[in-house]
């Protein structure tokens, strides 16, 4: 993007400085409400990566954020801002639930591809309408995807209250999925190899799916003709059109992939953890995806690292509430907001001075 | 449905529309000046919290409102800094502000009051009280006109009465003053404004501050007028409905008022009737009523019912040529 800085500064130094600023301000917030930020940091780290048990939770959250982060990242490459991860993941939950409940699955290996396809298909379908309206009618995708988040939630509440509620149950949730649709947890999978792992963390086979999704997105964006078209379109629409790339096709395909990835988050939460469809299974993960994609600079490796960081924050944040009652769980939402603000919106605040510094260093050098 | 029910629904429409009207006008000023703002929700929430919190501490709703307005305007300044000075992405900045407000209000609320993110209930001077019109009690029994006067017009809080004149004031400022002309110009063609020797940056900052002020009024109304205290995430998507209304109204003040009244009416109906029976069509579920503002906005955005064209320079940071 600019020739003033070496690549490592653009890829690593700037995001790191942004992150540092976000954490610094978060620390000040903790200080302001009368707790020691360093103490809080220690609790977060201990609570999230201090034991196999806590890793089980951290990586479970990471799985969610990888999916939603990749979803935002793929759309970013086509210069589309998909804020609708929340709604797409909600619909993905519906698809996953329908797949799980469709027949009495004999074995999870048979159910798994159908669940994944169901979640991805429903998520992609929910992204299709805003994508079409953007591509054909020029309706701003940010506004339409926000609206579709609200519509998705209303739709899910309607379905759970009126259509899919388990008979005899008061709560708006479906019946528990059949045992054949149970996805193996980390505890069960590691037991195949004779490795012990705590039983209660919800980490499951979806984590491997998330890693596969990272590889898929990397290959798609940087190793295929389609990925080239997406990047070219995102870089300059007129140039892409001149090169014979169809904007309609790029917008539709990138948004369908994006929606599908967001939907696949439900494989982890709905099929993997809850094993029934609940009202709020997404819990803001769709929005965390924005922070993850921004921090990860829309690259799968960056997204994975950022997703782990947010997994640590989410799991550590839960521990924080236990240990320091003054710091409630919402501290995580604040940190998340500051990360989005500093890495996304205030990027130039760091970039401009660093750029100047590099220019001066270059001039100073003989 | 009898006459008394109609009056009740219209009465609650007035209350429910008020925060939408303020937030929608806030968005109007900002977007007309070329700054997209999806952080209306967050600014309202921050103002709702600080209004209620300071009113609870001091017992004065006016001091509370001042605090709320300050909080909202500070967030507006952050948005201005990100989108004007540092030329960042305005949408991302809006998202960040929404999260920041949602997290901070719950965090500080729990820290200060230990009530699970709520503020204590406000009473007396701690909140805006209904203003009874003269003779409202006397003529309540007069048929038709009595209920309209005593129930629909009379008995709202100060901010409800302020909201409608504000719409016309906004129209007057934007379309009948020099400042308004410049503000609109900066949203359509900032280069021209710059060439004319005016500061694009200055005008845009003024617009974001007005946006913060109006969001603040909407938020203050939520926690000290409509309700008696703050509860977690009490804006519940109102900032986005206001944004929807703004697009629905195609960025025009008086139409914005009508759109907000319409969305307020939908909400009032959804609250009054859980499920609506329409003969021949069956029941309209509550959730459809709740989703209707969003669905209508998508339909409008799709351009099937007229075309919604935003201000031309919206969302673009202005870079002065050197």
Interface residues (C-beta under 8 A of the other chain):
Chain A: X29 X33 X34 X81 X83 X129 X130 X133 X137 X138 X139 X140 X142 X143 X144 X146 X147 X148 X150 X151 X154 X155 X157 X158 X161 X162 X287 X290 X294 X326 X327 X328 X330 X331 X332 X333 X334 X335 X336 X337 X338 X340 X341 X344 X345 X346 X347 X348 X349 X352
Chain B: X38 X78 X81 X82 X83 X86 X87 X88 X89 X90 X91 X92 X93 X95 X96 X97 X98 X99 X100 X102 X103 X104 X106 X107 X108 X110 X111 X117 X237 X240 X243 X244 X247 X285 X287 X288 X290 X291 X294 X295 X297 X298 X301 X302 X303 X310
